[in-house]
Amino acid sequence: MKTVIIEKYAVIGNPIEHSKSPLIHGMFAQQVDDAMSYDTLLGDLDAFEDNITTFKQQGGKGLNVTVPFKEQAWELADELSDYAQRAGAVNTLCFRDDGTLYGANTDGVGLLHDLVVNYKLVLEGKRVLLLGAGGASKGVVQPLMEAHIKTLVIANRTPERATQLALDFADLGSIRGGSFNELRDQAPFDLIINATAASLHGIMPPIPESCLFEDSICYDLMYASRPTAFEYWCEDQGAALVLNGLGMLVEQAAASYEIWRGRMPLTTPVLESLQ
Ligand SMILES: NC(=O)c1ccc[n+]([C@@H]2O[C@H](COP(=O)([O-])OP(=O)(O)OC[C@H]3O[C@@H](n4cnc5c(N)ncnc54)[C@H](OP(=O)(O)O)[C@@H]3O)[C@@H](O)[C@H]2O)c1
């Protein structure tokens, strides 16, 4: 009788208990009877590297990495994908057979796939506002610029981080960074992406109403069973379309799965099931 080896994967973060990733990867694996397990792993805030070593020793093949460990994962990787290299943040770790650790960042491709393929939005020539300058923002700047948007403005609670992020990617096109306050001098945006963690605390980033006009599309990277403060605010301002990050979550997971398992799962049935 043939022995089936169940290969071991997980998502590591802190907190982690509400993660939907095990459900999503479970559905991907079911599509093709893939022999893999996928669990949650509560990362130790002071011992992330030890957590990674232990997981590897237990036969772990790959990890998704979430808040607050994406930068630490970047530092630990022996080799990085192009997106991860520039982002300075890793959301996918792959333990290779030769013992090396490969790091990728699939957040940006996940967001772009959701916007362009799932929602069929045209990004070319658009003015885009990105709120936040943390790990998620770092991962989405390059793919957004590669979609030939006209201008990217990054605004953050700590303005210096937004300014630095804009400088880091300045070679890719028109990118400016600054404070929420400076948005008062800006023309409205076609697309506003909330990549702050404010929604986790039920808070709306303090942006002026003038950022929106009737054609604005708003996207909160966070997803929850009920609309976030950002989604409520954008609806109230009369945005044309208000979206949450569930599609991005499924698409970035699919891109991770492809890196680990060598095949791209179908995302539409998974999204439909979660919605
Ligand atoms: N849908 C998906 O697949 C997906 C993927 C990745 C992330 N996300 C979501 O994206 C969000 C950000 O994640 P991250 O990894 O970038 O986190 P992070 O690295 O911790 O960065 C957090 C960002 O939010 C800002 N922030 C925190 N609290 C705020 C508040 N009360 N008001 C205004 N700004 C605030 C921070 O500003 P400072 O710089 O001033 O601290 C920073 O820019 C989270 O909600 C996460 O769940 C979703």
The ligand as a Gaussian input file, in Angstrom:
#p B3LYP/6-31G(d) Opt

LIG

0 1
 N       -6.635000      41.408000       2.453000
 C       -5.389000      40.990000       2.540000
 O       -4.995000      40.000000       1.919000
 C       -4.417000      41.736000       3.401000
 C       -3.040000      41.528000       3.217000
 C       -2.157000      42.257000       4.020000
 C       -2.647000      43.140000       4.988000
 N       -3.990000      43.310000       5.137000
 C       -4.525000      44.268000       6.123000
 O       -3.881000      45.512000       5.926000
 C       -3.784000      46.221000       7.151000
 C       -2.355000      46.705000       7.380000
 O       -1.482000      45.594000       7.504000
 P        0.109000      45.801000       7.587000
 O        0.712000      44.464000       7.462000
 O        0.565000      46.871000       6.661000
 O        0.269000      46.343000       9.102000
 P        1.516000      47.169000       9.693000
 O        2.781000      46.819000       8.998000
 O        1.419000      47.003000      11.159000
 O        1.209000      48.712000       9.317000
 C        0.124000      49.369000       9.886000
 C       -0.136000      50.703000       9.188000
 O       -1.365000      51.229000       9.693000
 C       -1.114000      52.514000      10.262000
 N       -2.010000      52.651000      11.413000
 C       -2.132000      51.825000      12.478000
 N       -3.097000      52.256000      13.308000
 C       -3.590000      53.391000      12.761000
 C       -4.611000      54.311000      13.157000
 N       -5.291000      54.143000      14.296000
 N       -4.872000      55.356000      12.353000
 C       -4.182000      55.526000      11.202000
 N       -3.198000      54.704000      10.780000
 C       -2.906000      53.651000      11.557000
 C        0.347000      52.520000      10.635000
 O        0.803000      53.851000      10.720000
 P        2.183000      54.233000      11.472000
 O        3.262000      54.041000      10.467000
 O        1.977000      55.637000      11.866000
 O        2.300000      53.301000      12.655000
 C        0.937000      51.746000       9.431000
 O        1.031000      52.561000       8.300000
 C       -4.298000      45.257000       8.231000
 O       -5.661000      45.562000       8.487000
 C       -4.200000      43.896000       7.563000
 O       -5.138000      42.981000       8.080000
 C       -4.881000      42.628000       4.361000

